[in-house]
Amino acid sequence: MARGPLGNQILSEYERNGFVIARGMFNREEIDLLRQAAKEDRDLDQHSFGRADGEGGVVRLSLWNHPGDTIYGMFARCESIVNSAEMLLGGEVYHYHSKMIMKDAKVGGAWAWHQDYGYWYENGVLFPDLTSAFLAVDPATRENGCMQVLSGSHRMGRLDHILTGDQAGADLERVHEAEKRLLLVYVEMDPGDVLFFHANLLHRSDQNRSHKPRWAMICCYNAARNDPYKEAHHPRYTPLLKVSDAAILESGLKRFGNSSAAVAWLEPQKDQSAGKLASKVRP
């Protein structure tokens, strides 16, 4: 697939499967800059927190709401990603939040089967008109815990979610039935590939038992018309100022070594999605 935003011909594939992979959306220079900035970023590391996976492992991540002007923000605001999200969602989008998933070698935890809308439903978002752009920072392989998806599972609608460890997992009875009927896809990716996936797509990942890290940056977008009806820990509609793809290298080179100075981190105690689900669990 050529660099640049997804074309309209991809829409039918996304609507059918609930995901699409843009191979090589970003080049080696761009992704190398992001990787080096992230892995040398003390603020990113200090604001990371863990989510127990219920299997003895912990997933480490850092999360922020507004994209800003850092190298992270340039990726989240660039035309290739934002225009693709707008095509997939059929109109203007805004930045719902971004996160860096740090699945480190030998210790990176698993993610339970879940739908992102299983979390975001609790935030006053009426419709699942959201999409996420999963940007591979490191190679993602079966050995280091790449994402797994059930193709077409977004058409099942929102499933009930309950806590598994610190994570909200989808109703396993329905997940197991879906596994009998739907294709399980291991989404192996090279650095610079981007996976766009629907908010109701069932996905998970295994623990990283390999010697290679699997970091990824995920940028999440909500349709502007889907503005939440109440305040939550993720933002309501905020106009998103797009930038050219060239801004990635321009901003990154200028800000390298101070890549997250202006990031408004979302601290773990303010991430209420799992907490709201926990309050619904019957004793």
C-alpha positions, 0 to 999 in steps of 0.5 A: 500500500502506498504512503499517504491516507487510506483511499475510499476503496479500503472502506468496504474492507474496513466495514466487512472486517472491522480493521485494515492495515496500512503497510509502510504508512511511515518510513524508516526515518520517521519511525526511527525518530519516534522510537528513539524519542520514546525510548529515551523519554524519561517523562513517558517512562515516569508517567507509565503505569501497569495493568495486571492481565489476570495471567501474572503479567502486567501491561505497561502504558502511558496515556494522554488526551490532547495531542499537542506539538510534540513528536507524538502530537505530530503523528496523531495530527498528521494528514495520513492518519487523520484523513484516514480516520475521517474517511473510515468514520465518514466525517470530521474527527477529533483526538480522543486520546493517545497511548504508548503501549510498552510491551517489554521483552520477557515481561510485557503482559497480555491484553484480555479479549475486549472491545474498546467501546466496552470501555468508552461506552462508560464515558457517555459516548452514544455510538461506536463511531470511533476508530484507533490507529495502532502504529507499530514502533517495534516489529510486532510478531506472534513471538512478542505478543502482536495484536490478535483480532476476530475478523468481523466481530465488530458486527456483533455490537457491544458486549458486556465487559467485566474485570480480569485483573486490572483490565475489562474483558469481554463476555467470554461465553460470547467470545468463545462462540465467536471464535468458532465462527470468525477468523482469528488474525494475528496482526504481524506488523513492521515498524511504520505499519498502521492498523486501523480498527473499529471500536467494537472489534474484539482484540487481544494479545499474548504476553511477550515471552521473547527477547524483543520489545513490542512498543506501539503508539495508538491514536484514538479518534471519535467522530465529531458528531459523536460528542459525548453527552457528559464529561469524562476523563477523555475529552469531549469534542475539541477541534483537531488541527491537522499538520502535514506528514512532513511536520513529523520530521520537522518537529521531531528533529527540533524537539528531540530530547524534550519530546514530551515536555508539553504532554498533559499526561492522564494519570492512572487514578483518573482513568475511570473506565475500568473503575466504572466497570468494576462497580458493576461487578456483582459480588 
